[in-house]
Structures are given as C-alpha cells and as structure tokens.
Amino acid sequence: MTNPNTEVTWVDARERLPRSGTPVAAAITGHYPPDDVTESDSAPGSDTAPASDTESGEEFWLVMPMYFTTLHRSEDGTEHTDCFVDSDRIVRLPYGLASDETVTHWAELPTLPGRTTHAVLGRDVRPALQNAWGARPTT
C-alpha cells in the first residue's frame, strides 16, 4: 500500500488560482456577526449596519472544502467569476476583492488513502478500500 499520509501545500490566493472545477481546501477569513445584531440588522445598506470591521463581530480564519470555478451563476442569476463555492453554494472571492468573506489560501485536496486519485467509482470501490485497509478482498 502507498503511504496514506499527505503533505498540504498552501497557495496564496492573491498569487495564483486553481484550475476551474478543482476541489480545494480553502482558508477563508471574515467576521462573524456580532451577538447583539440580527442578520437583517447587519444587512448591507441597513441603517444599523456596523460602522467598521472592529464592530462587526469576531474575526475568523478557517478551512473549508470548496471548489474553484471561473464562472458561477447564483440561484438569483448573479454571475460570479474566478470564485470559490462551498457545498451550500455560498460564493467567496479571492482575498483583496470586495467580499465579506474571502479566500486567503487554497490547497488541492489530498488523494484517497493509498491512491493517486480523488475518486473511485463502482465495482472498483471495494478493492480500493480493502487495499487502503491493508486487508485482502473477500470473495
């Protein structure tokens, strides 16, 4: 079996973007809404929106699985270019562009344990799992 451990190489999103359609681990940064402000109160254009980033809740930087695409159409018809999209279809732009949450770095997702691919389908799944677990396939 191939070594199941992997190294992550992070790429600065300001310097280079992945190929369109690439699944990635994305390091995103932004601010959580403050505890005392409801979502509708903090909406852009709201009279009660926080005046500055220091008032807009706790800052975060975390990793999420996403995919990168050169063109994404949101459900409302908005077109986004060169963006990262998560499983909830939330769009995040590379750091430095106008967005509440931005992607600072990205890394290609690791391959499956003991494999050089990201996916195995159909009847090849069971033997691949058995190989990764180090056991012989049962008949």
Sequence and secondary structure as in RCSB ss.txt:
>XXXX:A:sequence
MTNPNTEVTWVDARERLPRSGTPVAAAITGHYPPDDVTESDSAPGSDTAPASDTESGEEFWLVMPMYFTTLHRSE
DGTEHTDCFVDSDRIVRLPYGLASDETVTHWAELPTLPGRTTHAVLGRDVRPALQNAWGARPTT
>XXXX:A:secstr
          EETTT    TT EEEEEEEEE   TTS TTTTSTT TTS SSGGGS  EEEEEEEEEEEEEEE T
TS EEEEEEE TT  EEEETTSS SSEEEEEEE    TT SSS   GGGHHHHHHHHHT     
